[in-house]
């Protein structure tokens, strides 16, 4: 099959287009977060903590779809960089909760504004109804694929 035909088939495949959009969005997220020395995966953890205050590694794993060893390594880096602290469970010394540091709490508004500014250039041409429609369709697709219910 010649290259042009292969691209035609790929471009008509929903999975390929979803994955390609993910890769492009992820690349931009890396660029937008670079100034904060935060990865997109760490950004997800920050969002979880901004919204819930204190969570367990298992809860983080459920949202990020990463395994617990990966979560553990990421939390070590985030703690070393001053974003989070671990708080031991008083009833079970083997478990802990993750909480934001003062730096993590204070960075919320600045980081959100910075990301909004970064992505506004890409998304400003997308009408609100189309934006909302895409988001709702993706939520339905995630549900059909067995994702958690927010």
FENQUI-V191890 format. One record per pair of residues at least 12 apart in sequence whose ideal C-beta (glycine too) atoms are under 10 Angstrom apart, sorted by the first residue. I is the first residue (numbers start at 1). J is the second residue. D is the distance in Angstrom with one decimal. If there is no record, write none. Layout:
i = {I | I}
j = {J | J}
d = {D | D}
//
This chain:
i = {14 | 18 | 18 | 21 | 21 | 24 | 25 | 25 | 25 | 26 | 26 | 26 | 27 | 28 | 28 | 28 | 28 | 28 | 28 | 29 | 29 | 29 | 29 | 29 | 29 | 30 | 31 | 32 | 32 | 32 | 32 | 32 | 32 | 32 | 33 | 33 | 33 | 33 | 33 | 35 | 35 | 35 | 35 | 36 | 36 | 36 | 36 | 36 | 36 | 36 | 37 | 37 | 37 | 37 | 38 | 38 | 38 | 38 | 38 | 38 | 39 | 39 | 39 | 40 | 41 | 41 | 41 | 41 | 41 | 41 | 41 | 41 | 42 | 42 | 42 | 42 | 42 | 42 | 42 | 42 | 43 | 43 | 44 | 44 | 44 | 44 | 44 | 44 | 45 | 45 | 45 | 45 | 45 | 45 | 45 | 45 | 45 | 45 | 45 | 45 | 45 | 45 | 46 | 46 | 46 | 46 | 46 | 46 | 46 | 46 | 46 | 46 | 47 | 47 | 47 | 47 | 48 | 48 | 48 | 48 | 48 | 49 | 49 | 49 | 49 | 49 | 49 | 49 | 49 | 49 | 49 | 49 | 50 | 50 | 50 | 50 | 50 | 50 | 50 | 50 | 51 | 52 | 52 | 53 | 53 | 53 | 53 | 53 | 54 | 54 | 54 | 54 | 54 | 54 | 55 | 55 | 55 | 56 | 56 | 56 | 56 | 56 | 56 | 57 | 57 | 57 | 57 | 57 | 57 | 57 | 57 | 57 | 57 | 58 | 58 | 59 | 59 | 59 | 60 | 60 | 60 | 60 | 62 | 62 | 63 | 63 | 63 | 65 | 65 | 71 | 75 | 75 | 78 | 78 | 78 | 78 | 79 | 79 | 81 | 81 | 81 | 82 | 82 | 82 | 82 | 82 | 83 | 83 | 83 | 83 | 83 | 83 | 83 | 84 | 84 | 84 | 84 | 84 | 84 | 84 | 85 | 85 | 85 | 85 | 85 | 85 | 85 | 86 | 86 | 87}
j = {141 | 138 | 141 | 134 | 138 | 122 | 40 | 119 | 122 | 39 | 40 | 41 | 40 | 40 | 115 | 118 | 119 | 121 | 122 | 41 | 43 | 44 | 115 | 118 | 119 | 43 | 118 | 111 | 114 | 115 | 116 | 117 | 118 | 119 | 46 | 111 | 114 | 115 | 118 | 110 | 111 | 114 | 118 | 81 | 83 | 107 | 110 | 111 | 114 | 115 | 77 | 81 | 82 | 83 | 77 | 78 | 81 | 83 | 107 | 111 | 74 | 77 | 78 | 64 | 60 | 64 | 65 | 66 | 70 | 71 | 74 | 78 | 64 | 74 | 75 | 77 | 78 | 81 | 83 | 84 | 111 | 115 | 60 | 63 | 64 | 65 | 66 | 74 | 57 | 60 | 63 | 64 | 66 | 71 | 74 | 75 | 78 | 83 | 84 | 98 | 100 | 104 | 78 | 83 | 84 | 100 | 104 | 105 | 107 | 108 | 111 | 112 | 63 | 108 | 111 | 112 | 60 | 62 | 63 | 64 | 98 | 78 | 83 | 84 | 97 | 98 | 99 | 100 | 101 | 104 | 105 | 108 | 100 | 104 | 105 | 107 | 108 | 109 | 111 | 112 | 108 | 98 | 99 | 97 | 98 | 99 | 100 | 105 | 87 | 96 | 97 | 98 | 99 | 100 | 97 | 98 | 99 | 71 | 89 | 95 | 96 | 97 | 98 | 69 | 71 | 72 | 74 | 75 | 86 | 95 | 96 | 97 | 98 | 71 | 95 | 71 | 97 | 98 | 72 | 74 | 75 | 98 | 147 | 148 | 147 | 148 | 150 | 147 | 148 | 98 | 96 | 98 | 98 | 100 | 101 | 104 | 98 | 101 | 101 | 103 | 104 | 101 | 102 | 103 | 104 | 107 | 98 | 100 | 101 | 103 | 104 | 105 | 107 | 97 | 98 | 99 | 100 | 101 | 103 | 104 | 97 | 98 | 99 | 100 | 101 | 102 | 104 | 98 | 99 | 99}
d = {8.9 | 8.3 | 8.1 | 9.8 | 9.9 | 9.2 | 9.0 | 8.6 | 8.7 | 10.0 | 5.9 | 9.9 | 9.6 | 9.7 | 9.5 | 6.9 | 6.9 | 9.7 | 7.0 | 9.9 | 7.1 | 10.0 | 7.8 | 8.5 | 8.5 | 9.7 | 7.2 | 9.1 | 6.6 | 5.2 | 9.5 | 8.6 | 3.9 | 7.1 | 9.7 | 7.9 | 8.5 | 7.6 | 9.0 | 9.9 | 9.1 | 7.1 | 9.8 | 9.3 | 9.1 | 7.0 | 8.7 | 6.1 | 7.9 | 9.6 | 9.6 | 6.3 | 10.0 | 9.4 | 9.7 | 8.2 | 8.0 | 7.4 | 8.9 | 7.8 | 7.7 | 8.4 | 9.3 | 9.7 | 9.6 | 6.1 | 9.9 | 6.8 | 8.2 | 9.0 | 6.0 | 9.7 | 9.6 | 6.2 | 9.1 | 7.4 | 5.6 | 8.4 | 7.1 | 9.1 | 7.8 | 8.2 | 8.0 | 6.6 | 5.1 | 9.6 | 9.1 | 9.6 | 9.8 | 5.7 | 8.5 | 7.1 | 9.8 | 8.4 | 7.0 | 7.6 | 6.6 | 8.0 | 7.4 | 7.4 | 9.5 | 9.5 | 8.3 | 6.7 | 8.4 | 7.5 | 6.4 | 9.8 | 7.7 | 7.6 | 7.4 | 9.8 | 8.8 | 9.0 | 9.5 | 9.0 | 6.3 | 9.8 | 5.8 | 8.2 | 8.7 | 9.7 | 8.6 | 7.0 | 10.0 | 6.7 | 6.9 | 4.8 | 9.9 | 6.7 | 8.6 | 9.3 | 7.3 | 8.2 | 7.8 | 9.4 | 5.2 | 9.8 | 9.3 | 8.6 | 10.0 | 9.9 | 10.0 | 9.0 | 9.9 | 6.8 | 7.8 | 9.7 | 7.1 | 9.9 | 4.5 | 6.9 | 4.9 | 8.7 | 6.5 | 5.8 | 8.5 | 9.7 | 8.6 | 6.8 | 7.4 | 5.8 | 7.3 | 10.0 | 4.9 | 6.5 | 9.4 | 6.6 | 9.2 | 8.4 | 7.7 | 8.8 | 6.9 | 8.4 | 8.8 | 9.7 | 9.1 | 8.8 | 9.9 | 8.4 | 7.8 | 6.9 | 9.9 | 5.9 | 9.8 | 7.1 | 8.9 | 8.3 | 9.1 | 9.3 | 9.2 | 6.2 | 8.2 | 9.7 | 9.4 | 8.4 | 8.6 | 8.6 | 9.6 | 8.8 | 9.6 | 5.7 | 8.9 | 4.9 | 7.6 | 9.8 | 9.6 | 7.0 | 6.2 | 6.6 | 4.5 | 9.8 | 7.9 | 10.0 | 5.2 | 6.5 | 6.0 | 6.3 | 9.4 | 6.1 | 9.4 | 7.6 | 5.6 | 7.9 | 5.7 | 9.9 | 8.8 | 6.1 | 8.0 | 5.6}
//
